[in-house]
């Protein structure tokens, strides 16, 4: 089950400087921004399985960070999605506000900060843009990671979040709109937390320590830095150890 957001908040702390430990694996952002694909989906939504399959096909591409956020508002139809969280529904509502949408819906694809209702016709993802920040992730010990973020000159006010995704999940649904179906999920967001970014001038590095709870499947830790006003990604890194 997903760890409640308030528990994750207690596990996340800002550090005054880099932790003095040997990183066993690490990843650094490059000069361009990876394509960030956020899918809002649910096991209780009959139109979602094609989008789940589409995301699986897209996530294997180079320079792509895929995140499947399972929302909880379809649970009322009788099938509680075990990957769903109110925090993911709240994130989708943030997009609703930013993008000026009248309602939330599934499946929804937000591609580099844009609502893409034509996702099913997208066979090639757009090329990357220039990064507006440096970012890195490193594993310090089992379950403990350090993130570093440094804005470039001219960067807007920045926000950031981290997420943990897992591949290879399978569910046999026994109620609701997908009753009787066996669903396969990749890039499933199991943990998510916004980082407490502070205003900083260009070149000033901010450090965060991330404590990741144990998981069920092979997983990745993702760090996305974005324009605080628009949500558009300006840097992103993904680390699989």
VODREN-377787 format. One record per residue (C-alpha): residue number from 1; residue in one letter; y, z, x. Coordinates in nm, 3 decimals, padded with zeros to 5 digits. Layout:
// residues N
<node seq="NUM" type="A" y="Y" z="Z" x="X"/>
...
//
This chain:
// residues 241
<node seq="1" type="X" y="00.000" z="00.000" x="00.000"/>
<node seq="2" type="X" y="00.360" z="-00.053" x="00.112"/>
<node seq="3" type="X" y="00.528" z="00.244" x="00.270"/>
<node seq="4" type="X" y="00.824" z="00.353" x="00.051"/>
<node seq="5" type="X" y="01.162" z="00.249" x="00.185"/>
<node seq="6" type="X" y="01.285" z="00.609" x="00.214"/>
<node seq="7" type="X" y="00.992" z="00.684" x="00.445"/>
<node seq="8" type="X" y="01.079" z="00.387" x="00.661"/>
<node seq="9" type="X" y="01.439" z="00.501" x="00.672"/>
<node seq="10" type="X" y="01.331" z="00.832" x="00.815"/>
<node seq="11" type="X" y="01.122" z="00.653" x="01.077"/>
<node seq="12" type="X" y="01.405" z="00.432" x="01.201"/>
<node seq="13" type="X" y="01.665" z="00.567" x="01.440"/>
<node seq="14" type="X" y="01.946" z="00.418" x="01.645"/>
<node seq="15" type="X" y="01.907" z="00.479" x="02.017"/>
<node seq="16" type="X" y="02.196" z="00.538" x="02.256"/>
<node seq="17" type="X" y="02.042" z="00.301" x="02.510"/>
<node seq="18" type="X" y="01.722" z="00.115" x="02.594"/>
<node seq="19" type="X" y="01.411" z="00.331" x="02.597"/>
<node seq="20" type="X" y="01.271" z="00.374" x="02.944"/>
<node seq="21" type="X" y="00.922" z="00.241" x="02.891"/>
<node seq="22" type="X" y="00.714" z="-00.051" x="03.000"/>
<node seq="23" type="X" y="00.709" z="-00.327" x="02.736"/>
<node seq="24" type="X" y="00.365" z="-00.474" x="02.683"/>
<node seq="25" type="X" y="00.502" z="-00.781" x="02.507"/>
<node seq="26" type="X" y="00.846" z="-00.910" x="02.418"/>
<node seq="27" type="X" y="01.036" z="-01.201" x="02.264"/>
<node seq="28" type="X" y="01.392" z="-01.324" x="02.313"/>
<node seq="29" type="X" y="01.606" z="-01.544" x="02.092"/>
<node seq="30" type="X" y="01.705" z="-01.883" x="02.226"/>
<node seq="31" type="X" y="02.022" z="-02.092" x="02.205"/>
<node seq="32" type="X" y="01.929" z="-02.216" x="01.857"/>
<node seq="33" type="X" y="01.830" z="-02.028" x="01.543"/>
<node seq="34" type="X" y="01.471" z="-02.056" x="01.416"/>
<node seq="35" type="X" y="01.437" z="-02.174" x="01.057"/>
<node seq="36" type="X" y="01.403" z="-01.865" x="00.838"/>
<node seq="37" type="X" y="01.209" z="-01.921" x="00.513"/>
<node seq="38" type="X" y="01.204" z="-01.640" x="00.257"/>
<node seq="39" type="X" y="00.968" z="-01.684" x="-00.039"/>
<node seq="40" type="X" y="01.001" z="-01.454" x="-00.340"/>
<node seq="41" type="X" y="00.665" z="-01.453" x="-00.514"/>
<node seq="42" type="X" y="00.424" z="-01.243" x="-00.719"/>
<node seq="43" type="X" y="00.052" z="-01.230" x="-00.793"/>
<node seq="44" type="X" y="00.152" z="-01.192" x="-01.159"/>
<node seq="45" type="X" y="00.334" z="-01.529" x="-01.168"/>
<node seq="46" type="X" y="00.125" z="-01.835" x="-01.260"/>
<node seq="47" type="X" y="00.364" z="-02.079" x="-01.090"/>
<node seq="48" type="X" y="00.362" z="-01.890" x="-00.758"/>
<node seq="49" type="X" y="00.027" z="-01.988" x="-00.596"/>
<node seq="50" type="X" y="00.150" z="-02.341" x="-00.508"/>
<node seq="51" type="X" y="00.452" z="-02.188" x="-00.335"/>
<node seq="52" type="X" y="00.225" z="-01.945" x="-00.149"/>
<node seq="53" type="X" y="00.021" z="-02.240" x="-00.021"/>
<node seq="54" type="X" y="00.338" z="-02.430" x="00.072"/>
<node seq="55" type="X" y="00.457" z="-02.135" x="00.281"/>
<node seq="56" type="X" y="00.122" z="-02.114" x="00.461"/>
<node seq="57" type="X" y="00.159" z="-02.480" x="00.559"/>
<node seq="58" type="X" y="00.519" z="-02.437" x="00.676"/>
<node seq="59" type="X" y="00.474" z="-02.118" x="00.876"/>
<node seq="60" type="X" y="00.260" z="-02.281" x="01.144"/>
<node seq="61" type="X" y="00.544" z="-02.510" x="01.251"/>
<node seq="62" type="X" y="00.734" z="-02.446" x="01.575"/>
<node seq="63" type="X" y="01.060" z="-02.257" x="01.540"/>
<node seq="64" type="X" y="00.979" z="-02.126" x="01.190"/>
<node seq="65" type="X" y="00.988" z="-01.765" x="01.070"/>
<node seq="66" type="X" y="00.821" z="-01.727" x="00.730"/>
<node seq="67" type="X" y="00.849" z="-01.421" x="00.506"/>
<node seq="68" type="X" y="00.677" z="-01.377" x="00.170"/>
<node seq="69" type="X" y="00.853" z="-01.103" x="-00.028"/>
<node seq="70" type="X" y="00.640" z="-00.998" x="-00.328"/>
<node seq="71" type="X" y="00.863" z="-00.874" x="-00.611"/>
<node seq="72" type="X" y="00.756" z="-00.611" x="-00.863"/>
<node seq="73" type="X" y="00.907" z="-00.725" x="-01.195"/>
<node seq="74" type="X" y="00.601" z="-00.929" x="-01.295"/>
<node seq="75" type="X" y="00.379" z="-00.620" x="-01.274"/>
<node seq="76" type="X" y="00.466" z="-00.553" x="-01.638"/>
<node seq="77" type="X" y="00.235" z="-00.838" x="-01.742"/>
<node seq="78" type="X" y="-00.066" z="-00.622" x="-01.658"/>
<node seq="79" type="X" y="-00.146" z="-00.700" x="-01.295"/>
<node seq="80" type="X" y="00.017" z="-00.470" x="-01.035"/>
<node seq="81" type="X" y="00.077" z="-00.674" x="-00.720"/>
<node seq="82" type="X" y="-00.030" z="-00.447" x="-00.434"/>
<node seq="83" type="X" y="00.208" z="-00.622" x="-00.193"/>
<node seq="84" type="X" y="00.513" z="-00.582" x="-00.419"/>
<node seq="85" type="X" y="00.799" z="-00.342" x="-00.359"/>
<node seq="86" type="X" y="01.122" z="-00.258" x="-00.544"/>
<node seq="87" type="X" y="01.295" z="-00.307" x="-00.207"/>
<node seq="88" type="X" y="01.192" z="-00.673" x="-00.206"/>
<node seq="89" type="X" y="01.319" z="-00.718" x="-00.561"/>
<node seq="90" type="X" y="01.647" z="-00.560" x="-00.453"/>
<node seq="91" type="X" y="01.672" z="-00.803" x="-00.161"/>
<node seq="92" type="X" y="01.624" z="-01.093" x="-00.402"/>
<node seq="93" type="X" y="01.902" z="-00.954" x="-00.621"/>
<node seq="94" type="X" y="02.128" z="-00.947" x="-00.315"/>
<node seq="95" type="X" y="02.064" z="-01.321" x="-00.281"/>
<node seq="96" type="X" y="02.136" z="-01.363" x="-00.651"/>
<node seq="97" type="X" y="02.479" z="-01.206" x="-00.597"/>
<node seq="98" type="X" y="02.554" z="-01.396" x="-00.274"/>
<node seq="99" type="X" y="02.450" z="-01.732" x="-00.415"/>
<node seq="100" type="X" y="02.612" z="-01.684" x="-00.755"/>
<node seq="101" type="X" y="02.286" z="-01.726" x="-00.949"/>
<node seq="102" type="X" y="02.260" z="-01.616" x="-01.310"/>
<node seq="103" type="X" y="01.915" z="-01.463" x="-01.276"/>
<node seq="104" type="X" y="01.626" z="-01.399" x="-01.036"/>
<node seq="105" type="X" y="01.311" z="-01.607" x="-01.061"/>
<node seq="106" type="X" y="00.980" z="-01.680" x="-00.892"/>
<node seq="107" type="X" y="00.884" z="-01.866" x="-00.695"/>
<node seq="108" type="X" y="01.217" z="-01.877" x="-00.516"/>
<node seq="109" type="X" y="01.261" z="-02.020" x="-00.168"/>
<node seq="110" type="X" y="01.568" z="-01.919" x="00.031"/>
<node seq="111" type="X" y="01.586" z="-02.150" x="00.332"/>
<node seq="112" type="X" y="01.837" z="-02.051" x="00.599"/>
<node seq="113" type="X" y="02.046" z="-01.876" x="00.335"/>
<node seq="114" type="X" y="02.029" z="-02.155" x="00.072"/>
<node seq="115" type="X" y="01.849" z="-02.145" x="-00.263"/>
<node seq="116" type="X" y="01.608" z="-02.441" x="-00.256"/>
<node seq="117" type="X" y="01.464" z="-02.523" x="-00.595"/>
<node seq="118" type="X" y="01.333" z="-02.845" x="-00.439"/>
<node seq="119" type="X" y="01.104" z="-02.657" x="-00.201"/>
<node seq="120" type="X" y="00.796" z="-02.843" x="-00.325"/>
<node seq="121" type="X" y="00.947" z="-03.171" x="-00.198"/>
<node seq="122" type="X" y="01.032" z="-03.035" x="00.147"/>
<node seq="123" type="X" y="00.779" z="-03.159" x="00.402"/>
<node seq="124" type="X" y="01.001" z="-03.118" x="00.710"/>
<node seq="125" type="X" y="01.222" z="-02.816" x="00.756"/>
<node seq="126" type="X" y="01.583" z="-02.866" x="00.872"/>
<node seq="127" type="X" y="01.667" z="-02.856" x="01.241"/>
<node seq="128" type="X" y="01.804" z="-02.540" x="01.400"/>
<node seq="129" type="X" y="02.170" z="-02.453" x="01.438"/>
<node seq="130" type="X" y="02.344" z="-02.286" x="01.729"/>
<node seq="131" type="X" y="02.277" z="-01.913" x="01.762"/>
<node seq="132" type="X" y="02.574" z="-01.678" x="01.723"/>
<node seq="133" type="X" y="02.402" z="-01.375" x="01.873"/>
<node seq="134" type="X" y="02.142" z="-01.277" x="02.130"/>
<node seq="135" type="X" y="01.843" z="-01.078" x="02.006"/>
<node seq="136" type="X" y="01.521" z="-00.949" x="02.150"/>
<node seq="137" type="X" y="01.216" z="-00.749" x="02.046"/>
<node seq="138" type="X" y="00.981" z="-00.561" x="02.275"/>
<node seq="139" type="X" y="00.681" z="-00.341" x="02.216"/>
<node seq="140" type="X" y="00.712" z="-00.008" x="02.392"/>
<node seq="141" type="X" y="00.384" z="00.145" x="02.274"/>
<node seq="142" type="X" y="00.141" z="00.107" x="01.986"/>
<node seq="143" type="X" y="00.355" z="00.101" x="01.672"/>
<node seq="144" type="X" y="00.686" z="00.145" x="01.856"/>
<node seq="145" type="X" y="00.930" z="-00.140" x="01.916"/>
<node seq="146" type="X" y="01.282" z="-00.176" x="02.049"/>
<node seq="147" type="X" y="01.532" z="-00.429" x="01.916"/>
<node seq="148" type="X" y="01.849" z="-00.539" x="02.093"/>
<node seq="149" type="X" y="02.130" z="-00.740" x="01.931"/>
<node seq="150" type="X" y="02.443" z="-00.874" x="02.102"/>
<node seq="151" type="X" y="02.700" z="-01.089" x="01.917"/>
<node seq="152" type="X" y="02.854" z="-01.395" x="02.079"/>
<node seq="153" type="X" y="03.226" z="-01.455" x="02.101"/>
<node seq="154" type="X" y="03.357" z="-01.575" x="01.764"/>
<node seq="155" type="X" y="03.060" z="-01.443" x="01.568"/>
<node seq="156" type="X" y="03.133" z="-01.310" x="01.216"/>
<node seq="157" type="X" y="03.053" z="-00.955" x="01.110"/>
<node seq="158" type="X" y="02.677" z="-00.929" x="01.143"/>
<node seq="159" type="X" y="02.395" z="-00.766" x="00.953"/>
<node seq="160" type="X" y="02.029" z="-00.748" x="01.051"/>
<node seq="161" type="X" y="01.689" z="-00.656" x="00.918"/>
<node seq="162" type="X" y="01.338" z="-00.616" x="01.051"/>
<node seq="163" type="X" y="01.015" z="-00.692" x="00.871"/>
<node seq="164" type="X" y="00.644" z="-00.670" x="00.940"/>
<node seq="165" type="X" y="00.430" z="-00.956" x="00.808"/>
<node seq="166" type="X" y="00.054" z="-00.996" x="00.777"/>
<node seq="167" type="X" y="-00.163" z="-01.305" x="00.736"/>
<node seq="168" type="X" y="-00.501" z="-01.363" x="00.579"/>
<node seq="169" type="X" y="-00.481" z="-01.150" x="00.266"/>
<node seq="170" type="X" y="-00.698" z="-01.236" x="-00.035"/>
<node seq="171" type="X" y="-00.691" z="-01.099" x="-00.388"/>
<node seq="172" type="X" y="-00.911" z="-01.163" x="-00.690"/>
<node seq="173" type="X" y="-00.674" z="-01.117" x="-00.984"/>
<node seq="174" type="X" y="-00.821" z="-00.954" x="-01.294"/>
<node seq="175" type="X" y="-00.527" z="-00.951" x="-01.538"/>
<node seq="176" type="X" y="-00.198" z="-01.119" x="-01.616"/>
<node seq="177" type="X" y="-00.106" z="-01.486" x="-01.582"/>
<node seq="178" type="X" y="-00.342" z="-01.545" x="-01.286"/>
<node seq="179" type="X" y="-00.641" z="-01.368" x="-01.442"/>
<node seq="180" type="X" y="-00.962" z="-01.490" x="-01.277"/>
<node seq="181" type="X" y="-00.793" z="-01.661" x="-00.983"/>
<node seq="182" type="X" y="-00.852" z="-01.578" x="-00.617"/>
<node seq="183" type="X" y="-00.522" z="-01.589" x="-00.431"/>
<node seq="184" type="X" y="-00.466" z="-01.627" x="-00.058"/>
<node seq="185" type="X" y="-00.150" z="-01.497" x="00.111"/>
<node seq="186" type="X" y="00.006" z="-01.541" x="00.454"/>
<node seq="187" type="X" y="00.331" z="-01.409" x="00.602"/>
<node seq="188" type="X" y="00.316" z="-01.120" x="00.353"/>
<node seq="189" type="X" y="00.600" z="-00.875" x="00.412"/>
<node seq="190" type="X" y="00.444" z="-00.529" x="00.426"/>
<node seq="191" type="X" y="00.743" z="-00.336" x="00.560"/>
<node seq="192" type="X" y="01.114" z="-00.419" x="00.553"/>
<node seq="193" type="X" y="01.427" z="-00.235" x="00.655"/>
<node seq="194" type="X" y="01.792" z="-00.329" x="00.700"/>
<node seq="195" type="X" y="01.938" z="-00.210" x="01.029"/>
<node seq="196" type="X" y="02.255" z="00.003" x="01.039"/>
<node seq="197" type="X" y="02.469" z="-00.247" x="01.230"/>
<node seq="198" type="X" y="02.810" z="-00.128" x="01.339"/>
<node seq="199" type="X" y="03.119" z="-00.335" x="01.416"/>
<node seq="200" type="X" y="03.101" z="-00.449" x="01.775"/>
<node seq="201" type="X" y="03.294" z="-00.682" x="02.000"/>
<node seq="202" type="X" y="03.135" z="-00.984" x="02.163"/>
<node seq="203" type="X" y="02.890" z="-00.892" x="02.436"/>
<node seq="204" type="X" y="02.836" z="-00.533" x="02.316"/>
<node seq="205" type="X" y="02.463" z="-00.469" x="02.278"/>
<node seq="206" type="X" y="02.324" z="-00.254" x="01.998"/>
<node seq="207" type="X" y="01.982" z="-00.092" x="02.038"/>
<node seq="208" type="X" y="01.739" z="00.014" x="01.766"/>
<node seq="209" type="X" y="01.400" z="00.180" x="01.780"/>
<node seq="210" type="X" y="01.150" z="00.065" x="01.518"/>
<node seq="211" type="X" y="00.844" z="00.266" x="01.419"/>
<node seq="212" type="X" y="00.584" z="00.042" x="01.256"/>
<node seq="213" type="X" y="00.311" z="00.199" x="01.038"/>
<node seq="214" type="X" y="-00.051" z="00.087" x="01.090"/>
<node seq="215" type="X" y="-00.155" z="-00.235" x="00.920"/>
<node seq="216" type="X" y="-00.451" z="-00.409" x="00.762"/>
<node seq="217" type="X" y="-00.438" z="-00.755" x="00.923"/>
<node seq="218" type="X" y="-00.305" z="-00.940" x="01.226"/>
<node seq="219" type="X" y="00.068" z="-00.895" x="01.201"/>
<node seq="220" type="X" y="00.405" z="-00.996" x="01.333"/>
<node seq="221" type="X" y="00.726" z="-00.800" x="01.374"/>
<node seq="222" type="X" y="01.033" z="-01.005" x="01.280"/>
<node seq="223" type="X" y="01.400" z="-00.941" x="01.355"/>
<node seq="224" type="X" y="01.661" z="-01.148" x="01.168"/>
<node seq="225" type="X" y="02.034" z="-01.129" x="01.246"/>
<node seq="226" type="X" y="02.261" z="-01.277" x="00.981"/>
<node seq="227" type="X" y="02.620" z="-01.328" x="00.873"/>
<node seq="228" type="X" y="02.693" z="-01.009" x="00.680"/>
<node seq="229" type="X" y="02.893" z="-01.193" x="00.413"/>
<node seq="230" type="X" y="02.671" z="-01.495" x="00.344"/>
<node seq="231" type="X" y="02.327" z="-01.380" x="00.461"/>
<node seq="232" type="X" y="02.288" z="-01.698" x="00.667"/>
<node seq="233" type="X" y="02.068" z="-01.632" x="00.974"/>
<node seq="234" type="X" y="02.248" z="-01.659" x="01.308"/>
<node seq="235" type="X" y="01.953" z="-01.550" x="01.524"/>
<node seq="236" type="X" y="01.590" z="-01.452" x="01.469"/>
<node seq="237" type="X" y="01.290" z="-01.355" x="01.678"/>
<node seq="238" type="X" y="00.925" z="-01.295" x="01.597"/>
<node seq="239" type="X" y="00.675" z="-01.096" x="01.799"/>
<node seq="240" type="X" y="00.298" z="-01.092" x="01.759"/>
<node seq="241" type="X" y="00.107" z="-00.869" x="02.000"/>
//
